[in-house]
C-alpha cells in the first residue's frame, strides 16, 4: 500500500528518535508521558548498541517517500528465549489512522520470517484500541492483560509459520 523505507537508527539519528519519544500524544499509550532528554539519550544508546549487534533485529527509522520520517518500528530479540522477538512501532500523530501501522507490522513480520523466530510478541496499553486492531489483523492474539513496570499492559503474541 505505502512505499515505506526501513533503515536502522544510527548515532546521527537521535533528533528523529527524540521527536517521537518527547511527543506527549505519541507517548500517552506507551509510558503515559513524554520521556526526558536524559532518558531518551540512554534509551537511544541502547538502541544503537543493539542495532550494531544484529543484522535484522533492532530498531528502524521509517520513511514514506516525500513525507519523510514518519516513525519507528522494532523487532527486538528476546535475550532469554532466542526463538522469540518483540514487535513494536511508534508513529508521529499526522500518520495515525491511515494504515501505516498495519504496513509497518506486516513488514516487521516479514523480516521475522527470514529468521529462526518461532513466536512474536507485542506489548501495548490495553486502551490502545487502534494498536490492538493492527495486531489482531496481523495474526496476533491477546494473551494477558497485566501491569508492566507500573503501567497498564496487554501482551499479544503470534506464532510464526514453520
C-alpha positions in Angstrom: 0.0 0.0 0.0 2.7 2.5 1.0 6.2 2.7 -0.2 8.0 2.6 3.2 11.7 2.6 3.8 13.2 1.0 6.9 16.7 2.0 8.0 18.3 1.1 11.3 18.8 4.0 13.6 22.4 5.3 13.6 24.1 7.7 16.1 23.3 10.7 13.9 19.5 10.0 14.1 18.9 11.0 17.7 16.9 14.0 16.7 14.3 11.9 14.9 14.1 9.4 17.8 13.6 12.3 20.3 10.9 13.8 18.1 8.8 10.7 18.7 9.6 9.9 22.4 9.3 13.6 23.5 5.8 13.8 21.9 3.1 13.7 24.6 0.5 12.3 22.1 2.8 9.5 20.9 3.8 8.5 24.4 0.4 8.7 26.0 -0.2 5.0 25.3 3.4 3.9 25.9 4.8 5.5 29.0 1.8 7.8 29.8 4.2 10.7 29.5 6.9 12.1 27.1 10.4 10.9 28.2 13.1 13.4 29.2 16.1 14.2 27.2 18.3 12.2 29.6 16.0 9.1 29.4 15.9 9.4 25.6 19.7 9.6 25.3 20.1 6.5 27.5 17.4 4.5 25.6 18.9 5.6 22.2 22.4 4.5 23.3 20.9 1.0 23.9 19.1 1.1 20.5 22.4 1.9 18.8 24.3 -0.8 20.6 21.6 -3.4 19.9 21.4 -2.3 16.2 25.1 -2.9 15.8 24.8 -6.4 17.3 22.3 -7.9 14.9 21.7 -7.7 11.2 17.8 -7.9 11.1 16.9 -7.3 14.7 16.8 -3.8 16.1 15.0 -0.5 15.8 14.3 1.1 12.4 13.5 4.6 11.4 10.7 4.6 8.9 10.3 6.9 5.9 7.4 7.3 3.5 8.6 8.9 0.2 8.2 12.7 0.1 6.6 12.7 3.6 10.0 11.9 5.2 10.3 10.4 8.7 7.0 9.0 10.0 8.1 6.9 12.9 9.9 3.8 14.1 9.5 0.1 14.0 11.4 -2.5 16.1 12.0 -6.2 16.1 13.8 -7.0 19.4 15.3 -10.4 20.0 14.4 -11.9 23.4 17.7 -12.5 25.2 16.3 -15.4 27.3 14.2 -17.0 24.5 16.2 -16.9 21.3 13.2 -18.1 19.2 11.1 -15.1 20.3 11.1 -11.4 19.4 9.1 -8.4 20.3 7.5 -6.3 17.6 6.9 -2.6 18.2 6.1 0.6 16.4 5.5 4.3 17.0 4.1 6.8 14.6 4.0 10.6 14.6 0.4 11.8 15.0 -0.1 13.1 11.5 0.3 9.5 10.3 -2.2 7.9 12.7 -5.3 6.2 11.3 -4.0 6.0 7.7 -2.9 2.3 7.5 0.8 3.0 8.3 0.8 0.9 11.5 -0.6 -2.1 9.6 2.0 -1.8 6.9 4.8 -1.5 9.4 3.6 -4.5 11.4 3.4 -6.6 8.1 6.9 -5.5 7.1 8.3 -6.4 10.5 6.5 -9.8 10.5 8.0 -10.4 7.0 11.5 -9.6 8.4 11.0 -12.1 11.2 10.1 -14.9 8.7 13.7 -14.8 7.4 15.0 -15.7 10.9 14.6 -18.6 13.3 11.9 -16.8 15.3 9.0 -19.0 16.2 7.0 -16.5 18.2 6.4 -12.8 18.1 5.1 -10.8 21.0 3.8 -7.2 21.3 3.1 -5.2 24.4 0.5 -2.4 24.2 -1.6 -0.3 26.5 -5.0 -2.2 26.8 -6.7 1.1 26.0 -4.8 1.5 22.7 -7.7 0.1 20.5 -6.0 1.1 17.2 -2.8 -0.7 18.0 -4.7 -3.8 19.2 -6.7 -3.8 15.9 -3.5 -3.7 13.9 -2.0 -6.6 15.8 -5.2 -8.8 15.7 -5.5 -8.1 11.9 -1.9 -9.4 11.6 -2.5 -12.7 13.3 -1.7 -11.8 17.0 -4.0 -12.8 19.8 -4.3 -11.4 23.3 -2.5 -13.5 25.9 -2.6 -11.4 29.1 -3.7 -8.1 30.5 -1.5 -7.1 33.4 0.6 -4.4 34.9 4.1 -3.9 33.3 6.6 -1.6 35.1 3.7 0.0 37.0 1.7 0.7 33.8 -1.3 -1.0 32.3 -0.2 -3.6 29.7 -1.5 -6.2 27.3 0.7 -8.9 25.9 -0.2 -10.2 22.4 1.5 -12.9 20.5 1.6 -14.7 17.2 3.2 -18.0 16.3 5.3 -17.8 13.1 4.6 -20.2 10.3 7.1 -23.1 10.2 
